[in-house]
Amino acid sequence: MTKHRQLYNYNDKLKVKDKLFTPLAGVRLGDGLFKEVFENNINYLKTLDDGSMMYWFDKKTGTPTDAQPYTGHFEDNLKGSTLSMFLMGAGNTLRWVDDDELRRRVSVLMDKLRSSAEEDGFLMPVDQTRFAYKEYPHYVRIWLTYGLCAVALSCEDEDAYGLLRRWQDWFNSCIDLPIIKYLELAFQGVVASPYVYTTPIGKREDIDTTIEAYEEPWRLAQFMRREKDCVHIRKQPGREPHAHGTELEGFEGYLDLYRATGRNYYLDAVMGAWELYRRDWQHVGGGIVMIEGMMENLYPGCRWIDPQKKYNELCCTSFWMYLNLRLHRLFPDEEVYMDEVEKSLFNLCFAAQEADKGIRYFNNLEGRKVQPGGIHCCCGVGTRIYGSMPEFIFSIAPDAVAVNMYAPSEIDWEREDGVVTIKNEGNIPYRDDVKLTLSMAKPANFDLRLRIPRWTAANDGVGISVNGEKVCTGRPGSYAVISREWADGDVVEYTLRQAWVITKYSGADEFPQFSRYYIQRGPVLYGITAPSVRRARQIGWSVSDFEKWITPNETPLHYDIAMHSDCELVPYYEIGCDVDFTCVPVVTD
């Protein structure tokens, strides 16, 4: 098996260069929340059945099978999606850890893909005449693209990139290109081909085909103008594609087109979408309110709390997170992008996982969490995120390494003059103190970039020491940069104090004469569990003496509430689907 490559430098292909890269290998998770979520995902992937995932590919090739296909929209109407979902999750996981069962099953599924591939490169388990139907050119093609890329990056199949290149060549000459932008949720399809372009097998034709087949100048102009209603109102004639928060995936693609072409209008439209979503369509703890199915009730700032109003779909958060990762690589001095990634992880991605039982579609902030179950789109984006988590903790460049998040972990940073290992002993949200230990064979000069999160409570800044001597002060909402010659055994230490913050809720579910508040500590959104939702809402403390009402109990990060022995203050991501809760209780002004 080929050695995992930590970094592929695609900047030579780009007109606008990334300043940092996220590592593709070489990161290990230590014991903690990130590792728990990562391992839950492995166990979830192992519950999927090979025969069921291969069912439609077997039908296409006439291979006898006793298996039954997975059912529901994502296999009944979009055949083959679950196989791609497994490759996304397992392929990304195998970049970081060895797992014999996952490796064996990836090999079986890749052999099935190879055997069912057509001579012209077409890979889907449907007749080519059905390609221009529903979401096949978009959702299904994206998943298959991501799955093959994940397998290629994990070095588990030498031909993964070859299959992908032949598949992409088929798409670039597809006779259905003139119509695909008018199919269901077509705006998602912008991302697939530019993603291929940044791999070792990418061609300029992948960019040109995307512009020809998908670009919607009228839509980009709406976001360039920052039109207040453009997120939830598409002005294109006809019912499809209707507005949906998954259009954020399309903006991932437009940002890739900006990087590839240097056309500034792409960046301007992306930033317009980013500003509007962040201002009008996001809950304080993260989560995107704009989804399909509630169109008549959607408006900027609605921020639904009522679980009958569908919101906080994991897919939308996934695309928001990956958009912000791209912006981080382009603009690494802007801490806000990793702040968005962090709160997306803690408050939506982690909250959507129900141990190894499944992944939630919607993540309501009151009532009871929805049961995970079935195979759906959020399972796919979830397994991709959970399998890729080590990638988000650090960023690297030839002369710099950034520490973005504080989870127990290590990176072996491969440099031309040797490997530098950084042990990250930060453990947010469980501890405030951070310790980084550097190991290397010989001294090395580079920049160490330390994220000082905007949630850090430090009016005078964060003092940062190297080997016990203070060297600089970091400001919340920025990266502190230390440029020096580093030596083996150097220790960097600082404290990121997590304070309680309560933020007044505004939106469609405000209460007359009463104020509701979100409760956060550090990056984590909290909820109040109780025997009933009504009881959880009516805690009754005041803004001025909030902290006097809560006392830590024996469970880490859990708090008892004075005069309410049947209620508890708990991180939202820990709340299960068998308890009543609210994340937006009534707090008096």
N, C-alpha and C positions, 0 to 999 in steps of 0.2 A: 504493500500500500504506500502511495506517495506521501511524503511528509506534509502535514498541514501547513499551509502558507499563512503567515500572520498578517501579511499586508500585500494587497495588489494595488499598485499605484496606477490608477486610471487617469491621472491628471493630464498626461500627454494627449489624451483625446478631447479634453475639455477646453473651451474658450475661457471659461471662468473657473479657476482652480479651487479645489477644496484646500483649506489651510491645515486641517487635521483629518485624520482617518479613524474610523472605529476598527479595532483589531478583529481579525477573522479567526484567530486561534491564540493559544498561549495564555489564557486567563483561567484560573481555577477558583471555584467558589469554596469558601470556608463555611463552617457550621453557622447557620443563621437563616433568616427569613428567605433570602434570595435562593439559597440552596434548597430549602424546603419546597418552595414553589417549583423550582427546576425539577426536583425529583418526583413531585406529584405529577408533573406533566409526563415524565417517562412512564410512570405507572399507568396513567390514562391512555397513552399511546398503545401500551401493550394489551389493553382491553379490546382494541379494534381487531377485526377478523380479516385475515388475508383474503380468504375466499370471497367474502362479501365485497371487499374493496376491488377485487379483480373481476367481479361478476360481469360487468358490461364489456370489459375487454375480452373476456372469454367468449361472450356472445358474439362479439364482432369477428373473432377468429374461428368460431365454430368449435371451440374447445369444450368438451363435456365438463360440467360442474354440478356438484350437489349443493353448492352454497346458495344462499338467498341474498339478494341485494339489500343494501340499506335503503330505507324508504324515507319519504318526505321530499320536499321541493328540491333539495340539493342533490338527490340522486334520481328522483322520478323525472325531473325536468332538465337537470344539468348533470348528465351521466359522467361518472368517472371522477367526480370532485373529491370523494373521500380518499382515494388513492393519492391524489396530489396533496391533500391535507396531511396525510401520514408522512409523505416525503418532506414536506416543509418542517414538520415538527421533529422527526427523527434525524433528518439530514443536518439541521442546525444543531441539535443536541450532540451529534457525533463530532462536531468541530471541537468540543471541549472535553468530552469524556469518552471512554471506551465502554461499549455495551454490546456484548456478543449477540443478544437477541435482536436488538434494534438493527445491528449491522446485517445479520442474516436476513431479516425481513425486508430491509431496503434492497438487498440483492435480489430477493424473489420478485419484488414489485418492479424493479428496474428491468429484470429479464422479461417480465410480462409486457412492459411498455415497448421494449425492443421488438418482441415477437409480433406485436400488434401494429407497429409503425408501418405506414404505407411507403411505397417507393419514393414518392415525392416529398416525404417528410411529415405528412399529416399524422398527428398523434392521438386525436380524440377518439373515444370509443363510439362514435356515431358516424353516419354517412356524411360525406362532405357536403352534400346538398342541404344538410340541416345545420351547417355551421352558422349561417346568418339567421339565427333563431334565438330569441330570448337573450340570455347573457353569455352564450358560448364564446363570442369574440372577445369578451371582456372578463367577467368574473372567472370563468373556467380557464381561459387562456392564461390569466394572471397567476392562478394557483399552480397550474402546470409549470409555468415559467419559474416561479419561486421555488417549487419543489425540486426541479432539475438543478437550479443554481445551488440550493442548499446541499444536495447530494454531491455536486461538483466541489463545493468548498470543503466538504468533509472528507474529500478524497476517497469516497467509498465506491466510486464507479468511474473508471477512466474515460468512459464514453458519454458521461452525462452531458458535458458541454457539446459533444458531437451531435447527440440527439436534439439538444436545444437549438443548435445552429441550423440543422436541417428543418426543424419545426418553424423557426423564425423565418427562414428563407421561403418556406411555403406561405407563411402569412404575408410577407412582403409582396408577393405576386398574386395574392388571393383575389379572385374575381368578384368577391363580395365587398371589397373595400369601399366602394361608393355609397353603400347603404348602412354600414355598421354603426355609424355615429347616431343613427336614428332608432336604434334598438333599445331595449330596456336597460336603464342605468348605464348607458354607453359611456358616460363621462369617466367611469372607472378605468376604461381601457387605455387611456393615455399613458399609464405608468409602465405597462409591460415591456414594450420595445425599447424605450430609453433605459430601462433597468438592464436589459440584455446588452445595450451599447456599452455600459460601464464594466462589463465582464471581459475576460481575455478574448472572447470570440465575437465581440460586438463589431458592427460595421456601420458606416455612415448611413447606409441605406435604411437602417433601423430607425434613425432619427427622421429621415425624409419621409418615410412611410407614415410615421406617426403624425407628422404635421399635415400631410395630405389627407389622411383618413379621419383624424380626430379633432384637429384644432377648431375651436368655436370662437372666432374673433369677437362676435357680438357678446358672448358670455364673458370673455376676458375683460371687455370694456366695462361691463357692469361692475366688476370688482375693482378695476382700475379707478372708476369713479366713486368707489366706496358707497354704492347705493344702499340705503338702509335696508331695503326689502329684498335685496338680490339673493341672499342665502336661501330663502324659502320660496322665492318666486322666480321661476325660469320663464323668460319671455318668448321662448321658441314656440311656434305654433304646434298644436297637437298635444296629446296627453303624455307621450313619452319622448325623451326621458324626463320623468318628473323630478322635482327637487328632492334631495336626500343628503344627509350628512356624509354619506359615503363619497360625495363629490370631493371630499378632502383627499381621497386617493388620487383623483384626477390632478389635484394641485401638487401632489408629489411628482407626478409626471411632468407637469408644466415647469416645476422647478428644475427637474432634470433637463428639460429642453432649454431652459435658460443657461444652465451650466454648459450644455453642449454647443449652443449657438451664440451665446452672448446677447441675445435679443432682449433688451431691457423691459419690453412690455410684459414678458412672461413674469419677471421678478415683481414688477409693479402689481400685476394681477394677483400673484401669490400673496404678497404682503397685504393687499386689500382683503383677501379672504381671511388671512391670519388675524388681522385686526378685528374684522367683523365677528368672526367666530368667538374670539377671546372676549370681546366686549359684550356680545348680545346672546350667545348661544352656549354658554358654558356655566356649569355650577362652580361655586368657589373651590371645592375640592377636586375639580376636574369633572369630566363627563360631558358629552355633547348632547344637547337637547334636541337638535334638529334631526329627525328621522322621518321615514315614510309612515303613512297610515293615520296621521293626525293633522293633515294639511289644513283643514278648515279652522283649526284652533291654534295654529302656529303663528307667532309673531315675535319680533325681536324683544328679548327680555322676558319671555313667558316663563322660562325656568320651572317647568312642572315639578311638583312634589308628589301629587296624587298618583299612586301606582296604576290607576286606570288609564292614565295618560302615558303612553309609551315614550321612554327617553333613556338616555345613557346606554345606548347599544354599544357593545364592546367593539364592533367593527369600526364605528366612527372614531372611538378613542384610539384604536390601533393606527388608523391613518393619520390622525392628529399627531400621535407620538412619532411616527416615522417622518412626517413632514418636519417636525421640530428637530429631529436628529439630522436631517439634511441641512437645515438652517444652522445648526450648531457647527457642522463641519465647514460651512462657508464663512460663518461669522463667530469664531470661537471666543471672542471677547465679550459677547453678549450672553450673560448668564441665564437670561430668561428662557432660552430655548431648552436648556437642560432642566430648568425648573419645571417646565411643562412636561417633559419626559418623566421626571421623577414623580410628580403628583399623578400622572396618568398611570404609572406602574402601581403605586401604593393604593390608590383610591378607586381604580377601575379594574386594571388587569388582575391584581392580586384578589380583589373582592369578587371577581367573576369566577374564580376557580373554587370549586367545592371539593377540597382535598383532591383525591384522584378519581372522583365519581363523575365529573363532567364540568362543563363550562356554561355559564349563564349567558343568555342572549341580552336581556335587559337587566339593569342594575338600579332598581328603584331606591330612593332615599327614605322611604317610609313604608310602614305596613309589615310585610314579610318579603324577604328576598324570594325571587322566583326559583323554582327547582331547576337544576341543570338537567339536561336530558336530550337524547336524540343527536343527530348529526346536522349541524347547521353552520352558517357562515362564520359565526363567532367562535365555533370550535376551531376552525381553520386559522383565523388570525391569532387566536389564543395560543395554539400549539406553536405557531411561528414565533410569537413574542417570548413565550416561556423558554423555548429552546435556544433563543438568541440572547438571553439576559446577560451573560458575561460580557457581551460586546458593549453594553451601555455604561459600564462602570469606569472604563478608561478610554482615552483617545490618544492617538500617537501620531507623530510626524518624525522625519529623520532627526530633528534636533530638539524635539519637545515631547513631553508626555503630560497628559492632563488627568487628574483624578476628579471624576464627575459626580460619583456617588459613593456613599460610605456604607458598604456592606463588606463583611469579612471575605477577603479575596486576595489573590496574588496575580501579578502579570509578569511573564518573562518577556521583556521588551527587547526585540531583536534589533540591534544596531550594527552598523558596518564595523565598528571597532569592538564589538562584544555585546553580550547579553547583560541587561540590567534587570534585576528582579526587584519589584516593589511589593512589599507585603502591606496590605491595607487592613488595619485593625479597627477602623471605624465601624460602628454598628448602630447607625440610625435606623429606627427611632428609639432603640433600647438604651443607648448611652450617648452622652454629649461629647465625650473626649475622643480625639482622633490621634492615632499613632501610625506613621508610615515608616517602614524600615527598608532601606535600600541595600542591595547586595550586588557586587560586581567584581570582576577579576582585576581590573585596574581602574584608576580614577578616570572620570569622563565629564566633559562639559556639555550641559544641556539645560533647557528650561523645564522646571517643574511647575506646572500650572495647577493651582489648587482652587477648586470651586468653593466659594463662600456663599452658601444659599441665601436667597433673599429673605427666607423665613428666620434666619439667625437673629437672635435678640442680642444685639451688641451695639449700643449707641456710640461707643468709643472704638469700634472696630474689633477685630479678632487678632490677638497677638500670636504670631507664628514663630516657633523656635526651631533651630537646627542644633542638635546635640546639646540642648539645654540653654542655648543662647538665642535671645530674640533677634530675628533678622528682618522682620517686616510686619506690617499690620494689614490684614485683609478687610475689605469692606463688604457687608452683606449685599448680595446682588451683583457680584463681580468675581473675577478670577484673580487671585494673588499669584504673581509670577516670580519665581526665585531662579535667577540665572547665576550659576556658579560651577566650579569644578566639584563634583560629587565623589565621595570615596566609599569604599565598602564599609558597611556598618553604620552609615549616617542615619540618624533618626530625626524625623520631622514630627512635631507635636503641636496641636492647637485644640481649641474647644469651640464647638458649634452649639450654643445654648438654645434649646428648644423651649419656647415659651408658649403659653396658651394664648390663642387669638380667637375672639368671637366676632363674627362678621354678620351684619344685619342682612337678612334675606329680603329680596325684592322679586316679585314675579306674580304669576297668576294665582298662586295658592297662599297669598298673604291673608292673614286673619283681620277682620275689622276690629279696630281698637286694641289689637295686640301685636307685638313684634316677635318675629321668629328669627333665630340666629343659627348659623353654622358654627360648629366648634372644631377648632384645629389645634394640634400641637406639632410644631415642626411641619413636615410635609403631610402629616396624617390627618385625615378627616375622621371625626368621632361620631358615634351614634349612642343614643340612650336606649337600652333594652328595658322592657317592663312587661307586666302581665297583659297589657293592652296598649294599643297605639295612643288612645286617649290619655292613659296614665303617663306614657312616655313624653307626650307633648307638654303636659302640665307640671313641669318641674317647678317653675315659679321663682327661680333665683333672679338676681338682678345683675346688670352689667358691671356695676361698680364693685361688687363683692363676690364675683363668680368663683374664684379659687377657694374661698372660705367654705364652699359647699361640697367640695370633693376631697377624698382621702384615698391614697393608693391602697389597694388591697393585696392579697397574697399572689394574685396573677399579674405578671408583668404587663404594664400599660393599661391595666384595668383600675377603675376608681369607684369606690362607694360614694353615694350621694346622701348628704345629711338630711335626716327626716324622711328619707325615701328608701327604706331598707330593701324594698322589692325592685329597685331600679339600679342600673349600673351604667357607667360611662365606659364605652368599649371602642377600640379602633374599628372603623366601618369594615375594613377588610376581614376582620375576624368574625363578624356576625354571620351566623348560619341561617338557613331558610326555615328554621323551626321556632323562631322567636319573634315577637312583636318589637318594633323599634321605630325611632325617628332620628334623622340626622339634622332636623331643623325644629328644635323645641321652642316653646314660648319662653322668652326671657324679658323681664320688665326693663324699661328704659330708666 
